[in-house]
């Protein structure tokens, strides 16, 4: 949050409420500025400590909207800056944003218009100022190629995700060798290879989804949620329905749960996604654009890709459970699951780090191991 908002909190007449707010925040010692001065300490379950028992903002309720930091008052808008140009996107923790951004069959498109006023820039990078021997200098060709690959509907989305992983493994090798000048060569080479549609389809069609791996991942995911707790009621409802739908109980046998998951995936998710496959395309493109992928600065290069795959896989598994519970999938069920999952989990740094560690510990840290997790 901004420094002036932080100072307002410190000077509130209600000292008890003031102390409650200040104690829930950390001053950013390194890399902070007037606009990014302090951060809110989220609970283990990822919730804001200033929420009431009914999930409403106590700051807004008690002292008004003018006292909200920009990150809250601008929600669900996300403001980034690239080479001095403002980029506006939406936070998918909002159900209406999910409806408009993900349920757009034409795919996500980008428009230029006059900038709007905002109080805060979430992230700012200047790739044009980087030297050619710096990774940042190749942000634009990388962004264009990644989005182009994700939106290439000549392939199924799961195959696009695997193709992107193969590109990232080669890119990661180049980055580790500090041979950044080879990035344009790699991009052009992959453009040629990815143009060989029939050849790639033949290579990837032999990869089958591995439900043993998927169930193991989901089991660890549920354990983490059981330990940290779930702050958002909408997501708790979804996860409970997922678990009930596949009979995920203490006495359930893994084989029985796996059978129900696979059956629901084959009979409900696959037919539904034959019409709505663009949902995951739009979700991935949104992540790439809004998070300045792969230059978010929050994770290593391959970890950025792992998180894309993890989100895709864990949402797919939960869709199977929801489908089993309701006997069908609908747009509204998808909206509720996706927005509530993102709101409950995506801001939780501890959760993200634990999931990255989980993937590493399970050996799911290369494309060969991840491909059966991606495939339905």
ZIHU-V273552 format. One record per backbone hydrogen bond with DSSP energy under -0.5 kcal/mol. NH is the residue of the N-H (numbers start at 1). CO is the residue of the C=O. E is the energy in kcal/mol with one decimal. If there is no record, write none. Layout:
{{NH:CO:E} {NH:CO:E}}
This chain:
{{3:34:-3.0} {6:2:-1.9} {7:3:-2.4} {8:4:-1.8} {9:5:-2.1} {10:6:-1.8} {11:7:-1.4} {12:9:-1.2} {15:13:-1.4} {18:14:-2.5} {19:15:-2.7} {20:16:-1.8} {21:17:-2.1} {22:18:-2.6} {23:19:-2.4} {24:20:-0.6} {24:21:-1.2} {25:22:-1.6} {26:39:-2.8} {28:37:-2.6} {29:27:-0.9} {31:29:-0.5} {33:36:-1.8} {37:1:-3.7} {38:1:-1.4} {39:26:-2.9} {41:24:-3.0} {42:40:-1.0} {43:47:-2.5} {46:43:-2.0} {51:48:-1.6} {52:56:-3.0} {55:52:-1.9} {58:50:-2.7} {58:56:-0.5} {61:57:-2.1} {62:58:-2.2} {63:59:-2.6} {64:59:-1.0} {64:60:-0.8} {67:64:-1.5} {68:65:-2.1} {72:69:-1.3} {73:69:-2.7} {74:70:-2.4} {75:72:-0.7} {77:74:-3.0} {78:89:-3.1} {80:78:-0.6} {80:87:-2.8} {81:123:-2.3} {82:85:-2.6} {83:125:-2.4} {85:82:-1.8} {87:80:-3.3} {89:78:-2.2} {91:76:-3.6} {92:90:-0.5} {94:91:-1.2} {98:94:-1.8} {99:95:-2.2} {100:96:-2.3} {101:97:-2.7} {102:98:-2.1} {103:98:-0.9} {103:99:-0.9} {104:102:-0.7} {105:103:-0.6} {107:104:-2.1} {122:79:-3.7} {122:120:-0.6} {123:79:-0.6} {125:81:-2.4} {129:126:-1.5} {130:127:-1.3} {134:131:-2.1} {137:134:-1.2} {138:135:-2.0} {139:136:-1.7} {142:138:-2.0} {143:139:-3.0} {144:140:-2.7} {145:141:-2.2} {146:142:-2.8} {147:143:-2.4} {148:144:-2.3} {149:145:-2.4} {150:146:-2.4} {151:147:-1.8} {152:149:-1.3} {153:151:-1.4} {155:152:-1.7} {160:156:-2.0} {161:157:-2.3} {162:158:-1.6} {163:159:-2.8} {164:160:-2.5} {165:161:-1.6} {166:162:-2.1} {167:163:-2.0} {168:164:-2.5} {169:165:-2.2} {170:166:-1.6} {171:167:-2.6} {172:168:-3.0} {173:169:-1.6} {174:170:-1.9} {175:171:-2.5} {176:172:-2.7} {177:173:-1.6} {178:175:-1.3} {179:174:-2.4} {180:178:-0.5} {182:179:-2.1} {183:180:-2.0} {186:182:-2.4} {187:183:-2.5} {188:184:-2.3} {189:185:-2.3} {190:186:-2.5} {191:187:-2.1} {192:188:-1.6} {193:189:-2.3} {194:190:-3.3} {195:191:-0.6} {195:192:-0.6} {196:193:-1.7} {197:195:-1.8} {200:196:-2.3} {201:197:-2.6} {202:198:-2.2} {203:199:-1.7} {204:200:-2.1} {205:201:-1.9} {207:204:-1.6} {210:372:-2.0} {211:209:-0.7} {214:210:-1.9} {215:211:-2.4} {216:212:-2.0} {217:213:-2.3} {218:214:-2.6} {219:215:-2.6} {220:216:-2.0} {221:217:-2.2} {222:218:-2.7} {223:219:-2.0} {224:220:-2.1} {225:221:-2.2} {226:222:-2.4} {227:223:-1.8} {228:224:-2.8} {229:225:-2.1} {231:45:-0.7} {231:229:-0.5} {233:231:-0.5} {236:232:-2.2} {237:233:-2.4} {238:234:-1.7} {239:235:-2.9} {240:236:-2.3} {241:237:-2.0} {242:238:-2.4} {243:239:-2.4} {244:240:-2.3} {245:241:-2.6} {246:242:-1.5} {247:244:-0.9} {248:243:-3.4} {249:247:-1.7} {252:249:-1.0} {257:253:-2.1} {258:254:-2.9} {259:255:-2.2} {260:256:-2.1} {261:257:-2.6} {262:258:-2.8} {263:259:-2.4} {264:260:-2.5} {265:261:-2.4} {266:262:-2.8} {267:263:-2.9} {268:264:-2.1} {269:264:-1.9} {270:265:-3.1} {272:268:-1.8} {273:269:-3.1} {274:270:-1.2} {275:271:-0.6} {275:272:-1.2} {276:272:-1.7} {277:273:-1.0} {279:276:-2.2} {280:277:-0.7} {281:277:-1.0} {282:278:-2.8} {283:279:-2.1} {284:280:-2.4} {285:281:-2.6} {286:282:-2.5} {287:283:-2.1} {288:284:-2.3} {289:285:-2.5} {290:286:-3.0} {291:287:-1.8} {292:289:-1.0} {293:288:-1.7} {295:292:-3.3} {304:300:-1.7} {305:301:-1.1} {306:302:-2.6} {307:303:-2.3} {308:304:-1.3} {309:305:-2.2} {310:306:-2.9} {311:307:-2.4} {312:308:-2.0} {313:309:-2.8} {314:310:-3.0} {315:311:-1.9} {316:312:-1.9} {317:313:-2.4} {318:314:-1.8} {319:315:-2.2} {320:316:-1.7} {321:317:-1.7} {322:318:-2.6} {323:319:-2.7} {324:320:-2.2} {325:321:-2.1} {326:322:-2.7} {327:323:-1.9} {334:330:-2.0} {335:331:-2.7} {336:332:-2.5} {337:333:-2.2} {338:334:-2.8} {339:335:-2.5} {340:336:-1.8} {341:337:-2.6} {342:338:-2.3} {343:339:-2.6} {344:340:-2.3} {345:341:-2.1} {346:342:-1.8} {348:345:-1.5} {349:347:-1.1} {352:348:-2.3} {353:349:-2.5} {354:350:-2.2} {355:351:-2.4} {356:352:-2.2} {357:353:-2.2} {358:354:-2.3} {359:355:-2.4} {360:356:-2.0} {361:357:-3.1} {362:358:-2.2} {363:360:-1.5} {364:359:-2.9} {365:363:-0.9} {370:366:-2.1} {371:367:-2.3} {372:368:-0.6} {373:370:-1.0} {374:370:-1.9} {375:371:-2.5}}
